[in-house]
Amino acid sequence: MYRLRTLRRVKGRLKIRIHRLLVVILLSSIIFVAVLMLFTMITFGVSTIPKFQEETVGVGRLIICGRKSDSTPGLIIIHGGRASSEVAVEYCRSFYDKLGGLGFTIISIDYPDNLTLIDEVNYVVQAFEYIEARHLVDYERTCLIGASRGGYLALMAGAMTSVKCVVAAYAPTDLDALFNHARKEPGLWAEWGRYYTSLMRYIEGNGLNKTLVIRELSPLNNAGKIKGNVLLMHGLRDETIPPEHSVLLGEAFQKLGKKNYVVKLYEGETHGFSLLKGKPYEDLKEFLQRFLELENYQ
């Protein structure tokens, strides 16, 4: 009888140990799989950001990373160059990765690359008004951000809407100077030449004055209409869009008595530097914190 009880105790203890061992093995397996997945995502560049949302607006779409709410500050990103839809998605994700932690919802505007310059300006305005009307973000704390041609579109939209904030990096601000410069650079003319051609066709077809139309489409000549806070960023070694474009717009703001603008020039930077790295990134964060008054800014 004593031996039977002892045997039962031994079996009971053995079951407990086996159960504990299985639990340890299971937990270890879960941890191993999680670590392996994280390593794979980091190694192969798989984004850890939740899947983006899409909303169709006219001929294009909005790519949204983050929560849609009229209490959430927003960054509306406008890509430059003849960027693809994949680039527009990557803009959304990369800006969310760097600035989503500050509470921002990121909205990337994806528009077709076959539009005329006037159509692009009008489309960005249409997209902004759509975002405002549907309360996708807090209108009072929303900023348009663009680089190169995207910066140009952000500035023009800033002159045509009541947006509170504009960031334009290495953006052309004087179309006449841009077209004259682009003719000397085959690569630049390949992008801007088609806009010039379609613009001339529009001007001639409607019997308009070329000089007046180009002036009306230049941010430099619309400086007085840009009421929101402005950050201009430019590399001093930029030969594609020379830094004079940002400098001259800054001087125009100064002559108008505008106070809510900043011009940042970067020694050694050329065209196309990242806004999400180094000093430009720090300047961008500081600007957004100062003008949008983010409570959880760090």
N, C-alpha and C positions, 0 to 999 in steps of 0.2 A: 504493500500500500504506500509506504514511504517512497519507494523507488518510482512508483507511478506518478506521485505528486511532483517529485523532482523532475521527472521526464517532461511533465506538462509545463512546469516552470521554464525549463530549458527551451522547449518548443515556443512558448509564448515570447520569451526574450529574443529568440532567433527571429520570430515574425516581426517584432518591433524593429530589430536592427535591419532586417531586409527592407521593411517599409521605409525607414529613414534613409537607407542607401538609395532606394528607388527615387525618393523625393530629391535627394542631393543630385542624382544623375539627371533627373528631369530639369531641375533648375539650372544645372550646369549646361545642359543642352540648349535651353532657352537663351541663356546668356551668350553662349558661343554663337548661336545663329544670329542674335542681335548684333554682336560685335562684327561678325562676318558681313552682315548686310551694310552696316555703317562703313566698314572698311571698303567695301565694293563701291558704295556711293561716292566716297571721298576720292578713291583711286580713279574711278572712271568718270567723275564729274557729273554724277546723277544728282539733280537738285533735290534738296530736302524740303523745299517749299511746297505747300499744298497746291493741288491742281488749280490753275487759273480759271476764271469765269470769262465768258464772252457775251457781248451784246452788239448786235448789228445796228449800225447807224449809217443810213444812206448807202453810199458805195463802199464804205469801209466797215471797220468794227472797232470796238473797245476791248482791250484785254485787261482784266481786272485781277489784281493780286491783293488779297486782304478782304476786310469786312466792308460791305456796302452800308453806310450809315451817314445820316446828315450831322452826326456828332463827331465824325472821324475826319481829321485833317487829310488832305489829298495831294498827291503829286501827279500831275498829268504830264506824261513823257511823250515827246515828239521826236521820232527818229529823223536822222539826216541822211543825205545821199540817196541813192537808189536802193534802199534797204529792202530786204525781203520780209515776209510775214514772220519768219523764224527769228529774225533780228528783233522785231517788235516784241515778240514773246520773251526773248532773252532780256531785253531792256526791262520789262515788267518784273521778271524774276530777280535780276541782279540788283535793281533799285530796292525791291522789297527785302532782299537778303541784307542789304546794308542799312536801310532806313525804316524798314517795317517795325523794328524794335522800338522806334521812337513813337509809334502809334499811327504811322501813315498807312493809308490805302494807296496803292499805286495803280494808276490807269494809263496804259500805253495805247496811243492812238495809232492804229494800223490803217493806212490809206493806200490806194493803188498807186503804182509808179508811172502811170500813163496820164496823169492829170496835168493840166497847165498850171503855171504858177498862181494865177488868179484862182483857179479851182482849188488848189491846195490850201491857200489862205482861207477861202470860204469854207472849206471842209473842216479845218481846225476850229474855226469859229462855230460851225454847226455842231461839232462834237462837244465843244465846251458848253454850249447852250443846252445840249441834251443832258449832259452831266448835271448841270445846275438845275434844270427843270425837274429831273427825277430824283434829286437829293441823294445822289450816290455817295457824296462826301460833304463835309462841312464847307460850304461856299466861302465863308469868311476866312477859312484857313486852307485855301487851295492855291497851289503854285504851278504854273506852266514851266516846264523845263525842256530845253532843246539844245542840241549841239549842231554846229555847222548850219545846214539848211533848216534843220529842226529848230535851231536858235532863232533864225530869221522868222520862221513861222510863229514861234512863241512871241516874239516882239510885235509882229503885225497883229496877232490875236490880242495882245495886250493893249494895242491901240484901238481895237474895234470892239472890245468887251470891257466889262468892269472887273476883270480878274484882279485879285489883290496882290499878286506876286508873279514875277517873271524871272527865270534864270536863262541866260543866253550865253553859251560857250562858243568861242571862235565863230561868231555869226556874222554874215555880211549885213551891213546896215545901209550901204549906199549902192543901189543896183547899177547906176551908171558907172561908178568906179569899178564895180565887180565885173561887169560885162567887158569893159576895156582891158582889165587885167586878165580875164579868162581867155581872151582871144590870143594871148601870148603863150598860154599854157594848154597844150592839146588835151591833157588829161582833165583839166578843169573845164575846158570848153565842151568836152564830151558830155558833161553833166549839165552845165548851165547854158550851152549853146541851143539846146532844144527848147529851153524856156524862152530864150531870146527870140527864136524863130516863131514860136507860137504867139508870143506877146506882140511881135511886129504884125503878124497876121491879124490878130484881134484889133490892134490899133488902126491898121489900114482899112479893115473891113467895116469899122464903125466910124471912120473919119475923125479919129481923135488926135490930139496933140501928143506926139511921142515923149517930149520932154516932161510934160505935165503928168502923164500916166506913170512914167518911171519914177518921178518924184513921189507920187501918191503911193507907190508900192514900195517905197524905201522907208525903213524904220527911222532913219536919220531925219527925214522930213515929217515924221509923225511923232516926234519926241514929246511934243506938248499934249498929245492925246493919251500917252501912257501914264496913267495915274497910279498904278500899283507900285509896290516895291520892286526894284530891279537889281539883279546881280549880273554884271558883265564879266566874263572870264576869257582871257586870251593869252596864248603863248607868244613871247617876244620874237621867237624864231619861226613863226608861222609864215610860210611863203605861199600857201594856198589861199588863205583869206588873211591878208596882212593885219596886224594888230591895230592899225589906224582905224579900222572899222569900229572897234569898241571904244578907242580913245576919243574919236570924234563924236560918237553918240554921248559919251560921258560929258564932253565939253558942252554939247547941246543942252543936256540936262542942267548943267551948272548955269548956263546963261539964262535958262528959264526959271532958275531959282528952285529947282527940284531938290529936295533933301533926302528922300528915301531911295537912294541908289548907291551902289558900290561898284567900283571897277577894280578887278584883280588882274594884274599882269604877271606872268610867270617866266622868269629867266630860264633859258635853255629849253623851254617847251615848244614843240612844233604843232602842226595841225593834228587834231584827233586825240589829244591826251584824255585819259579817263577822268571822269568826275568823281569816281568812287575809290580813288587811291591817293595817298600822300597829301600834300598841301591843298590841292583843289578840293579834296573830300572834306578836309577840316574846315576850309572856308565855306563850303556849301552847307555843312551842318551848322556852323555858327550863324550864317545868314538866315537859315530856316528857323533856328531857335529865336533869333532876335526879332524877326518880323512876323512869325506865326505864333510866337509865345507858347511853345510846347511845354507843358507842365512836367512831363516825364523825360525831358532832354537830359542826357548824361554826357 
